[in-house]
Structures are given as C-alpha cells and as structure tokens.
Amino acid sequence: MKKLLITLLLVGCANPYISSFLLPLEGTQAQPQIVERFGVPDKTVSIGDKEVWEYTLNEESYTSSTGYNFSTGDVVEITFENGVLVSWEISSL
C-alpha cells in the first residue's frame, strides 16, 4: 500500500490501475506481461539498447454543445534498457 501511495504522489492524477501494475515490474524483463495486459504498443522507438513503447489507453472522444471535439485518456510511455523495464511515465491526453 505504501508503494502505491508513493506512486500516486509521483505521477499525480495518473490512472492508479496502470501505476499499480507497472510499479512492481520495474527492473524486470516485463515485456511479455505488458503485452498481455495492454496489447501491442501503439508506437515503438529503439535507440541503441533502449526501447520506448507508447500506449494510448482509456481514450474517449467527446463533442461539446458548441461543436468542439476533444479526447480524454492516458498516454503511457514505458522505457526498456536491454529488455528490462527501467522507467515509465503516464500523462493525460
């Protein structure tokens, strides 16, 4: 519970479900678990021994009464070094 609270403080308003899933996977060969949970990444970038996976999760589109279109959701960037999860970041659309 303490780790989850720290994670929520670090990532602000980020989805606690995503945070609680990723936090225990830091420092591990987590790619199979991540693909199982979130599917194939929307984008991938590889530079040397680093690989960044990007997901857009929980995306919903809305149209306001004035006709303005907007989306909400979470963008998750997960960085691997030599196949090991070294960092992740969650932001809102």
Helices and strands as residue ranges (DSSP letters): H 2-11, H 16-22, G 23-25, H 31-38, E 43-47, E 50-63, E 69-81, E 84-92
